[in-house]
Amino acid sequence: MHQSALTPVGQPREKQKPRNGFYRGTTLAIAAFSSGFYSRIFCSITRAPSALNHFHFVAVPFTTAIILATAKPKDRKQIATVQLLLFGLFALFTTMVASAFLNSAGLVNAVFSFLILGGPFMLLTSIACLPMSPESFGRFRQWIIKSSFANMILAFVQWPLLKFGKISAGGLDETDGMAGVFFVSGAGNYVSATVSVFFGIYYLMFAKAAPLWLRVGTILAAFFQLQLSDSKQIIFALFSGAVLLVLCTMKDVGKALTYTIGIILLIAAFYWCIQNVEAFSAFKNYVNKGGVWGPDGEAARIKPIAFRIIPSYFESPLNWLLGLGPGHTVGRLGGWLLKENWGILGPLGATQHPASDAVLTEYYNSWLAMESTMFCPMFGWAGIWGDIGFAGLGAYLFLCWIAWRNLCFDNFSKFLMLSTAVLGFIFTQLEEPGHMLYTASLTGLHWQERRAEKLQQEARNRLISSSDDELLSSRAE
């Protein structure tokens, strides 16, 4: 879509003068996005303290507060959407505090858990609240596009440098270390590849001003990065997201049956490639390795083990409703962040729970889970349920529903949400700031695009209707 879609009807773009408030709000949104997107590569290059990786915990809520206080949207639907998102965030935070109170968890646990899960929705609220001018929208869009290309280019530069030992990624090889702007981090290759594919699809579909060869080349490069970085789980998430999208949006039974047959044929072709094409040999572990599948297989034992261990620590029926407390089970906070930053968070009153260590022990003792994150028992949806129970899970899903109903205008935005939801069943990518802040920004960017197109079309229709009325009136006279 051209940026001119945001230009008011009848007003040439070059004559528009942006208001400072638009620039200020957009600049803040860009800064908040960048605080989570570039923090890893910044700390790796400059050797800055690793604590700066978490600067987004400050930048995102600060940005949200400033934009909400200064932005002056006039569109009623836009205002209603922002109000709904704020209500959803309040419901999530209230559940966090109630869970922390029930389980004697530290207040710092509740705050950081809320920032991890609610941060992307805060940024999305900020973007949705901005009444962007064409110039401010263009700046925001170009920053997202350039950042996406930077991530992809860096990933391809890192691969040969790692392969030939010119740089180090903390012990990771050229596949796991191929992390783009998320260099160096444990699951950076997954996050980087996901961002590239999401961007490749967006760029192919909506960057109409770019040459076709560049748009096609970008999506092909994104999938090549995915293959080169050995991010097999992302293929599963993208494919599952596409299938869910068909099931959620298809109303014609005949088309649904046609798509179902196509999906079955695609699965069959993919299985054949796994067995016969060397490029897909890495997937053989998922289908051929003995002792993995079946009711007694290692996959069936280790993947859902958190759902067996966590309830063993429940002390009252309320734990089913509110969990074991923020950061006390298998989310990103309880699994890694508290342990890695205990020297800072411990003195602030943070708390840990033995349930987290019990699941971690099973994780480290499982040959299958250690071989592939596909079978990791520490994953996003399990962490939300374990930490804040069914009430917290419901509050989080309510936020997702608000975004789905009010900000996902088309199948692209819905695909982003569904694919991310599937990733939440694989690892903690649902709580990874780089991935989530990028997805929120791309969703908000596309919403601003589609909203501008819709408003412009409505303005055209009113102009045509007004012209027709004037013509009829003049004829009558």
N, C-alpha and C positions, 0 to 999 in steps of 0.2 A: 504494500500500500504506500502511495506517495504521501509525503508529509503534508501536501496541500489539502489533504482531506480534513485537516483541522482548521483550514482557513474559512472564515465566515463567508456565506454566499454573497457575491457581489462586491467583495472587498479584495483588491489585489494583495498578494502576500507581502510584496516588497514595501507596501505603505504601512504595514502594521508596526506598532511600537509596543513591545512587551512591557508589562508592568513589572516593577522590581520584585514584587511579591511572588510572581510566577517563577522568576529565576531563583529566588532564594529557596522556595519550597522544592523545586526540582534539584537544585544543588545539594540540599540536605538529603533528599532521597538517593541521589547518586553516591553521596558520602556514606550513607548507611549501608547501601548495597556493597560498596567497595570495602567496607570494614570487615565484612565476612568473606568476600570473594578473593581479595588480594592478601589477606593477612599471612597465609602460609608462605607464599613465595617471598613476601617482604621480610619475614623473620629469617627465612633460609638464606637470602642474599645478604642482608645487613647484619645477621647474627644478633638481632634484637632479642630481648627477653621473650621467652615463649608465652609469657602472660599476655603479650599483645595479640596473640591469636584469639583472645577472648574479648577484644575491645568492642566487638559488635554488641556485646551484652549492655554496653553503655550507649553506643551510637544509635542503635535502633530505637529504644524507648525514648531517648532524647529527641531524635528526629520526629517520632510520632507525636510527642507532646507539642513541639514547636509548630508542626504543620497543622495539627488540630486547632491550635490557638490562633493561628494567623490566616489559614486558608479560608476563603469565603465562597464556597460553592453555592450556586443558586438553583441548580437542577434538583428537583424534589426527589427523584429516584436516586440520584447520587447521594444526597443527604441521608435518605432512608437506608441505603446500603451501608454507609459508614456507621450509622447508629446501630444497625444490626450486628455488624462486626464488633463494635465496642461492647455490645451486650454479651456477645459470645465470649469475648476475651474476659469480661468480668465474671461470667459463669465458670470459665476454666480456672481463673485465679482463686475464686471462692472455694472451688473444689480442692485445689492444691492446699490452701490454708487449712481447710477442714480435715484433710487427710493428714497433714503435718501435726495438727493438734491431737488427733486421735492416736497417732503412733509416736508421739513425742519426738518427731523429727525436727531438726533445726529450721528456723525461719529462713536461713540462707539456702537450705535445700529447696524450700518452696519457691523462693524467688528465682533461683537459677533454673529450676525445672520449668517454671512458667516462662522464663525468657527463652529457653530452648524450644519449647513447643509453641509458645505464643509469639515469639519474635517474628517469624515469617508472616504471620497474620497481621502483626503490627505494621510491618513494612507495606504489606498489601493495602491495609487501611489508609496509610499515608498517601500512597499513590492514587488510590481511589478518591481521596478527599481533594486532590489538587485539581483546580479548574485550569488545565494546561492550555497555554497559548500555543500557536504553531511553532514558535521559536523554542520555547521551553520543552515542548514535546520532542522536537527534533534533536535537541541536545541530549535528552534522556535516551532516546532511541539509538542515537549514534554511540553513546557510551556503552550501552548494552551490546550492540553489534561489535564494536571494537574490542570490548572485553572478551566476548565469545571467541573472536578470531585469535586474540592473544593467548587464550587458554589452549586452543587447538595447535597453534604454531609452536608454542613452548613445549607441548607434549611431543611433537615430532622432532624437535631439537634435542630434547632430553633422551630420547630412545638411543640414538647412536652414541651419545656421550656416555651414557650409563653402560652400554654394551661393551665399549672399548675402554672402560675404566677412567675416563677423563673427569668425571664427577662422581660424587657419592650420594646415595639416597638413604643413608642410615642402615645399610645392610640389605636394602631392597634391590632386586635385579632390574633389568631394563623393562620388564613388563609391569611389575607392581610399582616401580618407581616412576613410570611414565605418567606423571600426575598433573602436567600443565601448571596452572597457577596454584594448584593445591600441593605443590612440592615443598617440603617433604611431609607426608602424612600416611598413616597406615593403610587407609582405604582410598587414597587420593586418586588412584587410577580409575576406580569405579565412578567417583564423583566427576572427575574430569571427562570421562567418556560419556557419561549421562548428559552433562551440560552440552557437550559437543553435538550429540545426537538431537537433543531438544532444539538447539539453535539451528542445526542443519535443516530440520523440518520447517522451522519457522522461516528461515531465510529462503528456502525453496518456494514456500507457499505465498509469502507476503512481501518479499523484497522485490517487487515488480520492476523497480527502476534499475536493478542490477542486471548485468548480462546473464542470459540463461546458462551459459557455460560455467559461470562462476557459481551460480546457485546450485546447479547439478554437481559441480565439483566439490562444493562445500559439504553436501550431504554424503557424497561418496567418501570424502576424506574423514568425515565423522565416523562412519561405519568401519573404515580402515583403521582408525585409531582404536575403536572398540575391539577389533580383532587383534591388533598388534599388542594392546595392553592386556590381553587375555581376560577381558571383563565379561565372561560368559554369562554371569548372573543378569547383566543388564539386558542381554538379548531376551532372556526369559521374561523380565519385567516389561520390556517394550512390547513383546508379543502378547503377553497377558493383558496389558493395558489396551491394546488394539481390540482384542477379543471382547473384553468387558465393554469397550466403547460401542461395539456393534450390538451387543446384547442390551445395553442401556438406551440406545437411540433408535434402534430399528423397530419400526411399527408394522411394516409390511411383512406378512408371514412368508410369502414367496421369496422375497429378498433375504429374509433371515435364514431360510433354508439354503439358499444359494451361497450365502456367506459361510454358513456352517460347513457345507461340503468343501468349499474352498479352503477353509481353515484345516479340515481333516487332511486334505491333499497336501497342504503346505507342511503339516507335521510329518506326514509320511515322507515327503521329499527331504525334509531336514534330517530325519532318521537315516535315510539312505546315504545322505552326505556324510553323516557321522561315521558310518560304517565303511565308506568307500573313498572319501576325499581327505587327503592328508591335512588340508587346512582346517578341517573340523575335528581332527583327531583328539584334541583336548577335551571334547565333550564325551569321549568314550567312557570316562570314569563314571559318568552319571547313568549309563545304561548297561554297562558290561561288568562292572566290578562286583564281585561276589560279596555277600554279607551286607549289602546296602539296603535293598528293597525287601518288601514283605513285612508282615506283622512283627516278625522277630528281628528285622534288619536294623542296622545301626542308625539309618536315617530315621526310622520310626521311633527309635529310642531317644536319640539325642536332640532332635529338632524341637519337640514339644516338652522337653523335660522341665522347663521353667514352670509350666502349668501344673506339674506334679509337685515340684519342690516348694513353690511359693505358698500354696494353701496349707502346707504342713506347718507354716509359721503363723497362721491366723490364730488370733486369740479370742475373737468374738465374731458374730455374724456381720457386724459392721465392716469388718475387713473386706468382705465380698463387695461391699458398696464403695469403700474408700481406699482399698488396697493397704499396703504396708508402709506407705509414706513416700513422699517425693525423694528420689535418689536412693531408695532402699532396696531396689531389685535389679532388673536387668536392662534398664535404659542406658543411654549414653552417660548420664550423670552418675548413676550407681555403679555401672560397669567399669568406667574408666576415669571420668573427669575428677571425681572426688579423690580417687587414689593418686592420680597424677599431680593434683594440686592441693594435697592435704596440708602441706606446710603453710599455705595461704588460707584455705577455707576452714581448716580445723580450728584455729584460734577464733574464727568468726562465729563458731557455734554449729558448724556442719556436723552431721551425724551419718554413720554407716550402719548397715544391718547384715547379720550373718546370712540372710537369704541370698544376697548378692554373691558372697564368697562361695556358697554352696553350689550355685549354678556355674560360676566361673571354674570351680574345680572340675565339674563334669565336662565343661567345655575343653579345658586343657588336657583332660584325660581321654578325649575322644579322637581317635586317629582321623575319622571322617570330618569332624568339625574343624580340626586344625588344618586339614588339607584343602577345604573349600568353605568360604563364608556362606555358601548356599545352605549349609547344614548347621550354621551357628545358632545356638539357642538364645543368644543375646540379640534380640531384634526389636524393632520399634514398637509394634503393636503389643507385644508381650510386655515391654517395659512400661507402656502407658497403663495397661491393665494392672500389672503388678504394683506399680507405684501408687496409683490413685483410683483403682478399682473400676467397677462398671459405671459409677457416677462420673468419674473423670473421663473415661472412654466415651461416654455419651456426650459430655461437654465438648470434647475435642471433635467428635463426629458432627456435632451441631455446628461448630465453626466451619468445618469442611462443607457441610450442607449449605450454609449461608454463601460461601464463596462459589459453590457449584451453581446455585440458583440465581445469584445476582451478578457474578463476574465472569462466568464461563458462557460467553455468547455463542460459541461454536464448538465444533468437534476438536479443534486443536487444543483449546484450553482444557476441555474435558479429558483429552488424552494425557495431558501433563499431569492432571490430578490422579487419574486412574493408574498410570504407570508408577507414580510416586507412591501411591497406596500399596501397590504390589511390592515395591522395594521395601516397604515397611515390614513385610513378612520375611525378608531375607537377612537384613543386617540393620544397623542403626542409622542408615542413610536418611530415614525420616526425621532424624534429629541432627543431621549434619548441616551446619549453618551455610557452608558454601553452596550445597545443593539446594537447600530450602529457600534461602534468600534469593538465589538466582531464579528458581521456579516462580516464587512470588513476584519478582520483578518482571519476568517475562509475561506472566499472567496479567499483571497490572498494566504493562505496556500494551499488550494486545487488547485489553479491555478499553483503554483510552482510544486506541485506533478505531475499534468497532463502534464505540459510543459516538465518536466524532462523525463517523460515516452515517450513523443512524440519525444524529441530530441535523447533519447537513442535508440528508435526504428529506427529513421532515420540513426543514426550512424551504427547500426547493418546492415541495408539494404545496406549502402554504403560499409561496410566491406565485406558483402556477394557478392555484385556486383563486387568489386575489386578482390576478390578471384576467382570468375568465369571468369573474364577477363584474369587473370594471368594463369588460368588453360587452357583456350582456346588458349592463346598465346603459352604456352609451347607445347601443342599438335600440333599446327600448325608448330612449329619448328621441 
